[in-house]
């Protein structure tokens, strides 16, 4: 099992980014997949999750209405679309498979002028 995040970077407040989590060794549609983030000096926190079929989603209150989670079964990839980004969204973002407790290495998102 391997999870590889990408798509992070520097963005201005109000901007958007789309993070990708490319999975290998298993089929993403068969598992609940989640995104977490960890800001400097803070604990890792839950952001969003998408269940296995039928793909029910859930979000932390802090990102609800701004972030969406989706998956592409053909690419075996999970996405996190982040809109209306705020400086407080700055963190390392991690992909997570709950079954077995697999984490990716993370991708840095910095929201700043």
C-alpha positions in Angstrom: 0.0 0.0 0.0 1.3 3.4 -1.0 -0.2 6.9 -0.9 1.5 9.8 -2.6 0.2 13.3 -2.2 0.8 16.1 -4.7 -0.5 19.5 -5.7 0.5 21.6 -2.7 2.2 24.9 -3.0 2.0 28.6 -2.3 -1.3 30.4 -2.9 -2.8 33.8 -2.1 -5.8 34.1 0.3 -9.0 33.5 -1.7 -7.2 31.2 -4.1 -7.7 27.5 -4.9 -5.6 24.4 -5.0 -6.4 20.8 -5.9 -4.5 18.1 -4.0 -4.1 14.6 -5.3 -3.5 11.3 -3.5 -2.4 8.6 -5.9 -2.9 5.2 -4.4 -1.2 1.9 -5.3 -1.5 -1.6 -3.9 -5.3 -1.3 -3.4 -8.4 0.1 -5.0 -9.5 3.5 -3.5 -13.2 2.9 -4.2 -13.1 -0.1 -1.9 -12.0 1.9 1.2 -12.9 4.9 3.2 -10.3 7.6 2.3 -9.6 10.8 4.2 -7.6 13.9 4.2 -6.0 15.4 7.4 -3.7 18.4 7.9 -1.2 19.4 10.5 -0.2 23.0 11.0 3.1 24.0 12.8 2.8 23.4 16.5 -0.7 21.9 16.2 -2.1 18.4 16.3 -3.0 16.6 13.1 -6.7 17.3 12.4 -9.4 15.7 10.3 -10.4 17.5 7.1 -12.6 15.4 4.9 -13.5 11.8 4.2 -15.1 9.8 1.4 -16.6 6.4 2.0 -16.3 3.4 -0.2 -19.3 2.9 -2.5 -21.5 5.0 -2.6 -18.9 7.6 -1.7 -20.6 9.5 1.1 -18.5 12.5 2.1 -18.0 14.4 5.3 -16.1 17.5 6.2 -14.7 19.3 9.2 -16.7 22.4 10.1 -13.6 24.6 9.4 -13.6 23.6 5.7 -17.3 22.9 5.0 -18.5 24.7 2.0 -15.0 25.5 0.8 -13.4 22.1 0.3 -14.7 19.0 -1.6 -13.4 15.5 -1.7 -13.7 13.2 -4.6 -12.1 10.2 -6.3 -11.3 9.0 -9.8 -11.6 5.3 -9.9 -9.8 5.0 -13.2 -6.8 6.9 -11.9 -7.1 5.3 -8.5 -6.7 8.7 -7.0 -8.5 10.8 -4.3 -8.7 14.5 -4.7 -9.2 17.4 -2.3 -10.4 20.6 -4.0 -9.7 23.6 -1.8 -11.4 26.9 -2.6 -11.5 30.3 -0.8 -8.3 29.4 0.9 -7.4 31.3 4.1 -4.0 31.8 5.9 -5.2 29.4 8.6 -5.4 26.6 6.0 -1.6 26.6 5.9 -0.5 23.1 6.9 0.9 19.9 5.6 -1.9 17.9 4.1 -2.0 14.1 4.4 -3.9 11.4 2.7 -5.1 8.5 5.0 -6.6 5.1 4.5 -8.4 4.2 7.7 -8.3 0.5 7.2 -4.9 -0.5 8.2 -3.9 3.1 9.2 -1.9 4.0 6.1 -0.6 7.6 5.7 1.0 9.4 2.8 4.1 11.6 3.4 2.1 14.8 3.0 2.2 17.9 0.8 2.7 21.5 2.0 0.0 24.1 1.5 0.9 27.7 2.3 -1.7 30.4 2.0 0.0 33.8 2.1 0.2 37.1 0.4 
